[in-house]
Amino acid sequence: MEVCRIIEKDRNLVNNFIINHWYSTKMIIRGKEIDMTSVDGFYILSESNTIGLITYLIDEESSVIEITSLDSIKENQGIGTMLINRVIEEAKECNVKKIVLITTNDNINALKFYQKRGFDMVHLFHNALDVSRKLKPEIPLIGQNSIPLMHEIEFEMII
């Protein structure tokens, strides 16, 4: 498996992957709309199929990379870890001092995954999904593991 940087010729492949996993190319994070068709990132192909994708935004002014999505089709095979490690490398190459990301309260696997890889839980945005649903009504009320989808949790890693 090889981690590939998203380049313009890959954009349709990436956009289709995002739509299949997030229902649109619009992502809402902390009440802010992100156009996922223009974010940077990396993906992994296996037999011409995308099996993993990580996207991010770089804020050079504040020296922060914000991960906007991470998806792996095959769990427990190191795909997510490879993608996270590539973003950590990118942060170091760009002299970025911090990586941040948001996940939701229902995503138990993500809570475990990020903490095991050195991310620290730093903020809880209580009832943040109420605001997000106003901008993206297709966000469900019930999330993974039949848990009410209500809050955003911010993680960070200091580089």
C-alpha positions as CSV (number, residue, x, y, z in Angstrom):
1,M,0.0,0.0,0.0
2,E,1.3,3.4,-0.9
3,V,0.1,6.7,0.5
4,C,-0.5,9.2,-2.4
5,R,-0.9,13.0,-2.2
6,I,-4.2,14.3,-3.6
7,I,-3.5,16.1,-6.8
8,E,-5.9,17.8,-9.2
9,K,-6.2,14.7,-11.5
10,D,-7.4,12.7,-8.5
11,R,-10.1,15.2,-7.4
12,N,-13.0,13.3,-8.9
13,L,-11.9,10.0,-7.3
14,V,-11.5,11.8,-3.9
15,N,-14.8,13.7,-4.2
16,N,-16.7,10.5,-5.0
17,F,-15.1,8.8,-2.0
18,I,-16.1,11.8,0.2
19,I,-19.7,11.8,-1.0
20,N,-20.0,8.0,-0.5
21,H,-18.8,8.4,3.1
22,W,-20.1,11.8,4.2
23,Y,-23.2,12.2,1.9
24,S,-21.9,15.4,0.4
25,T,-18.7,17.4,-0.2
26,K,-19.8,19.8,2.5
27,M,-18.4,19.1,6.0
28,I,-19.5,21.1,9.0
29,I,-16.9,21.5,11.8
30,R,-17.5,23.8,14.8
31,G,-20.4,25.4,12.9
32,K,-18.2,26.3,10.0
33,E,-18.8,24.9,6.5
34,I,-15.8,23.3,4.8
35,D,-15.7,22.7,1.0
36,M,-14.2,19.2,0.8
37,T,-13.5,19.6,-2.9
38,S,-10.6,21.9,-2.2
39,V,-8.9,20.4,0.9
40,D,-5.5,18.8,0.8
41,G,-4.9,15.3,1.8
42,F,-3.6,11.8,1.1
43,Y,-5.2,8.6,0.0
44,I,-4.4,4.9,-0.3
45,L,-5.4,2.7,-3.3
46,S,-5.7,-1.0,-3.4
47,E,-6.5,-2.6,-6.8
48,S,-7.6,0.8,-8.1
49,N,-10.0,1.2,-5.2
50,T,-9.6,4.0,-2.6
51,I,-9.3,2.2,0.8
52,G,-8.3,5.2,2.9
53,L,-8.4,9.0,2.8
54,I,-7.3,11.8,5.1
55,T,-8.0,15.4,4.4
56,Y,-6.8,18.5,6.1
57,L,-6.4,22.3,6.0
58,I,-3.3,24.2,6.8
59,D,-3.5,27.5,8.7
60,E,0.0,28.9,8.2
61,E,-0.8,32.0,10.3
62,S,-1.5,29.9,13.4
63,S,0.8,27.1,12.4
64,V,-1.9,24.5,12.7
65,I,-3.1,21.6,10.5
66,E,-6.7,20.7,11.0
67,I,-7.7,17.2,9.9
68,T,-11.1,17.5,8.3
69,S,-11.7,13.8,7.6
70,L,-10.2,10.3,8.0
71,D,-11.7,7.2,6.6
72,S,-10.5,3.7,6.2
73,I,-12.5,1.0,4.4
74,K,-10.5,-1.9,6.0
75,E,-10.2,-1.5,9.8
76,N,-7.4,-2.8,11.9
77,Q,-5.0,-3.1,8.9
78,G,-2.9,0.1,9.6
79,I,-4.5,2.3,6.9
80,G,-5.6,5.0,9.3
81,T,-2.3,4.9,11.1
82,M,-0.4,5.3,7.8
83,L,-2.5,8.3,6.9
84,I,-2.1,9.9,10.3
85,N,1.6,9.4,10.2
86,R,1.8,11.0,6.7
87,V,0.0,14.1,8.1
88,I,2.4,14.2,11.0
89,E,5.3,14.1,8.5
90,E,3.6,16.9,6.5
91,A,3.3,19.0,9.6
92,K,7.0,18.6,10.3
93,E,7.9,19.4,6.7
94,C,5.7,22.6,6.8
95,N,7.0,23.6,10.3
96,V,3.5,23.3,11.7
97,K,3.4,23.1,15.5
98,K,0.0,21.5,16.1
99,I,-2.4,19.1,14.5
100,V,-6.1,19.4,15.5
101,L,-9.2,17.4,14.6
102,I,-12.8,17.1,15.6
103,T,-14.8,13.9,16.1
104,T,-18.2,13.3,17.5
105,N,-19.3,11.8,20.8
106,D,-20.7,8.7,19.2
107,N,-17.5,7.7,17.4
108,I,-16.0,5.4,20.1
109,N,-13.5,3.9,17.6
110,A,-12.1,7.4,16.8
111,L,-11.9,8.3,20.4
112,K,-9.7,5.2,21.0
113,F,-7.8,5.5,17.8
114,Y,-6.6,9.1,18.2
115,Q,-5.7,8.7,21.9
116,K,-3.6,5.6,21.1
117,R,-1.7,7.6,18.5
118,G,-0.7,10.5,20.8
119,F,-3.6,12.9,20.4
120,D,-5.0,14.6,23.5
121,M,-8.7,15.4,24.1
122,V,-8.7,19.2,24.7
123,H,-12.3,20.6,24.1
124,L,-15.9,19.4,24.2
125,F,-18.3,21.5,22.1
126,H,-21.5,20.7,23.9
127,N,-24.6,20.3,21.6
128,A,-22.5,21.4,18.6
129,L,-24.4,19.1,16.2
130,D,-27.6,21.3,16.7
131,V,-25.8,24.1,14.9
132,S,-24.2,21.7,12.3
133,R,-27.6,20.3,11.4
134,K,-28.9,23.8,10.5
135,L,-26.1,23.9,7.9
136,K,-26.3,20.2,6.9
137,P,-29.7,18.7,7.7
138,E,-28.6,15.2,6.6
139,I,-26.6,14.8,9.7
140,P,-28.5,12.1,11.6
141,L,-29.8,12.4,15.2
142,I,-28.5,8.9,16.1
143,G,-24.9,8.1,15.4
144,Q,-22.7,5.0,15.6
145,N,-23.4,2.5,18.3
146,S,-27.0,3.9,18.6
147,I,-25.6,6.9,20.5
148,P,-27.4,10.2,20.2
149,L,-25.2,12.4,18.0
150,M,-24.8,15.6,19.9
151,H,-21.3,16.9,20.7
152,E,-18.0,17.6,19.0
153,I,-14.8,16.6,20.7
154,E,-11.5,18.3,19.7
155,F,-8.2,16.5,19.8
156,E,-4.7,18.0,19.3
157,M,-1.2,16.8,18.9
158,I,1.7,19.2,19.6
159,I,4.5,18.6,17.1
